[in-house]
Amino acid sequence: MRRQPLRLAILEAERALATAGIASPRVDAELLAAHVVGVDRGRLMMHPLVDPPVVDALRELVERRAAREPLQHLVGSAVLGPAEVAVGPGVFTPRPETELLLEWGLREIVDVAQPLVVDLCTGSGALALAVAASRPDARVHAVEADPAALTWAQRNVAAHVADGGTPVTLHAADVRWPDLLVELETHVDLVLCNPPYVPDGTRLPPEVTDWDPPAAVFGGPDGLEIIRAVISASAALLRYGGGLAIEHDDTHGETVPALLRRRKVLTEVEEHDDLNGRPRFATARRRPLHPA
């Protein structure tokens, strides 16, 4: 069995992905190759020659990626901050845009001992697990209404705990419930949420429309149905001075901050752009009991 140059296989993969219209063909080709070889992407150069079955496996994955199957489904996982979570059919794939929301949230609790954190619409559990990995002393709760997504979250929390991580408490619940987490009301230090927020009917890439669950993507005619419920729930959950961050569609840069300002108990409302300069998430704090 004659070994083959991995560099040429990656070049072939890059060309195929570029022809299929993949936005980052070289990166995707290298990540798929790293997955097949079983090494980190940065160590591919340590494997200049590979066996023919490796090349065949890479070609098969490239064909699926060219058909717009999400890269994260092909490699079986997605990364958010320090957390790597298993993903696949039935659960929303975490996106890099959410990293900035995570960073804001971690800054909010940097001086809080054993912070109480709630992740609403947790999906795969990525945000909750990223907080738990960054702050092992945190008491993290995560809420998800969809049974399929909750199964993925349970799997990811179990893997996190098996690796020595601190537990995350999962709740099979809907953010629209009026009695959501009543036992935590006025005690939460930080609420994070990446909800379904795309307006119904919006045209999206095939990786989203064909693979992400519609209920995890679309948020009603204006995209704000779940966001309104999240704001109401968060206003009840947060302690005085507690922080809230909600990701939203890039068309909501004025609307979501306006919704937050309408809640008299919330203050210090700010809008934040993503790395491409588009409006991406809004933040607020629960008004202190005794303002300075």
N, C-alpha and C positions, 0 to 999 in steps of 0.2 A: 504494500500500500504506500504509494508515493505521497509524501506530505506536500502541502500547497502553501504558498505565501499568503498570510492573513492580510497583508497590506492590499493585495490585489482584490481579495474578496470584499474588503471594506470599500474599496474604490468602486467596485461593481455595485455594491449595495447603495452607495451614495448616489450614483447615477440613476439607478432605478427609482429611488425615493424622490430625487429631484424631478424626474420625468412625471411622477405621480402628483407633483405639486405640494410635497411635504415642505413645510416652512424651514425646517432645520435638517436637511438631509444628512449632512456630515455627522452632526451630533447624534442623530437617531441611529445612523449606521454603526457608529462606534459603540453606542450603548447596547445595541442589539448584539454586536460582536462580543462585547464584554460579558453579556449575560450568557451567551452560548459557551464561551471559553471558561467562564466561571471565575473571572477576575474583575477587579475594579477597572474602570475605563482608563485610568492613568497608567495601568500596568500592561496594556495591550502590547506595547513595544517589546515587552519581555517574552512575547510568544510570536516570533516572526513566522514560524511554520506550524501549520495545524493539519490534522488528519482530514481526509475528504468528508467523513460524516459531519464534522464541524461546519465545513463550508455548506454542505447540504442543509443543515439545520438553520444556518444563517439565512440562506436563500428563502427557505420556507417562511421564516419570520418577516423577512423583507417583503415578500408577497402579501402577507397579511397587513403589514404596516402600509404598504402602497394602496391597499384597499380601504385605508383609513381606520383600521382598528387601532385604538389608542396604544401608544407606546407603553404606558403603565400597565395595561392589561397583558401585553406580550411579555413583559418582564415580571409581572405579578405583584408589583409594589409601586408606591409613590412616596415621595419624601416631602415632609413639611418641617422645617427647622431641624431639630435633633431627632424627630420621629420618622421612622419608616413603617408604613402601614400596608397591609395586603389589600389589594383592590381587584375588582373584576366586575362581571355583569351583576347588576342589581344595586350598585352603590356609586355615588358621585366620586369622581376622581379629583383629589385635591390639586389645586393650581398654585403656581409660584406666586401669583398676586397676593395670596393670603399671608405670605411671609411678613409683609409690612404690618398687617393687622396684629399678627402674633407678637412681633417685636414691640409694638406700642403697648400691648397688654402686659408683657413681661416688665416693661419699664414702670407701668402703673403700680405693680406690686413689689417692686424691688426692695422697698423698705418695710414691707408688711410681713410679719412673722406668721407662718402657717396660714397663708391666705386661703380664703374660701372662693373657689372659682367655678363658674357654671358655663358650659359650652352648649348653646342651644342649636338645634338642627345639626347634630354632630356628624351624621353620615358614617363615614369609616372610623370616626373617633380621632382623626388626625390632629385637630386643634387641641382637644383635651389631652391627648397623649404627648403632644409637643410641650404643653404647659407642665404636665407631670414629669417629663424628662428634664425640663429646664429647672423646675422647682420641686425636688422630691419631697419637700416639706408641705407642699400645697395639698389642700383637700379639694379634689376635683370631681365635679359632677357633670355628666353629659346626658343630653336629652335627645331622643330620636323617636319619631312616630312610625316610620316605615319598617315593617318586620324584616324585610330583606336587608336593608341597610343596618339594622340593629344586629343582625347575625354577623355581619362583617365587623362591626364595632366590638362585639363580644369576643370575636376571634383575635382582634388586634389588642384588646386590653389583656386578654389571657396571655398572649405572647409577650407583652410588655412586662407583666408580673412575673412570668416564667424566667425572664432575663434579669430579674432582680429589681424591677421598677415598682414604684408605689402604686397601689390600686387606684382605679378610677371607677366611681359609682355610676352605673348606667341606669337610665330611667326610660322605660317604654311609655312615652307621653307625647302629647301634642302641645306646641307652644300656644295654641289658641284656647287651651283649657283654662277656665277662670280660676281653678284651684291648683295651678301648676306649682309644684314644689313649695306648698304653703309653709312647710316646716322650715324653709330657708329664708322666708321673707324678712327683709330689712337686715340680713346678716351677710350678704354676699359682697366680697371685695371687688370682684371683677366678673363681668358678663361678656363673653365673646360669642359672635354668631356670624356664620357664613350661610345665610338662608337661600332658599329658592327666590331669585329676584329678577329673572329675565322676563320682560313683558311677553305675554302670549303672542304667538305668531311671528316672533323675531327670527330672522334667518341666521342660522348658526352653522359652524363647520360640522362635517359628518361625524367627527370624533365625539361631538356632543349629542347631536340629534339621534344618531344611530346607537349610541352606547350608554350615555348617562341616563338614569331614570328621569322621565319628564317631570315628575313631582319634585325632584331635587333641583331642577333647573328653572322651571317657569313659575312665576309668582302671581298669576292672575293677569287681567287685561292691562293693568298699569305696572305690573311687577312688584307691587307694594303690599299685597294681601298678607303675606307672612311677616314682612317687616313691621307693619302696624301692630301685629300681635306681639312681636318680639319687643317692641318699645314698651308696650303696656306691661308685659310680664317683667321686663327688666326694671321698670320703675318701681314695681313692688318688691323685687328681690334684693335690690341694691341697698347696702347700708349707707348712712350719710357719708358722702365723700367718695363712695365707690364708683368705679369706672365702667363704661360700656363702649364696645366697639362693634359696629355692624358693617359687613361688606355689602355693597350694592352695585347695581348696574351703572355703567358710565354715563347713562342719561339721567341719573338720579342725584347728580352733584348738588343740586339746589333743593330738591324735593325732600330727601331724607333728613338733612339738617333742619329743614322747616318743620318736619314732623316731630323731631326731637325737641325743638324750641317750644312747640305747643304744649309740651308736658311741663307744667310749672315746677315739678319736683326735679327737673333736670336742668343743668347749667353747663357753662363752658363748652358749648357745642362747637366742634371743629370738623372741617372736611379735609380729607387727605387724598392725595394723588397716588397712583401706582408708579412703577418705574418707567412707564411710558408717558407719564404726565396726564393720565386720564383720571377723573374722579373715581375713587374706588371704595373708600370706607369712611364712615362718619363716627365720631366719638363724642361722648358726653360724660358728665359726672352727676351723681345724685347730689342735689343741693345740700350743703352742710346744715345741720340743725341750728348752729349759731354761726352765721357768716362772720368772717373776720372784718 
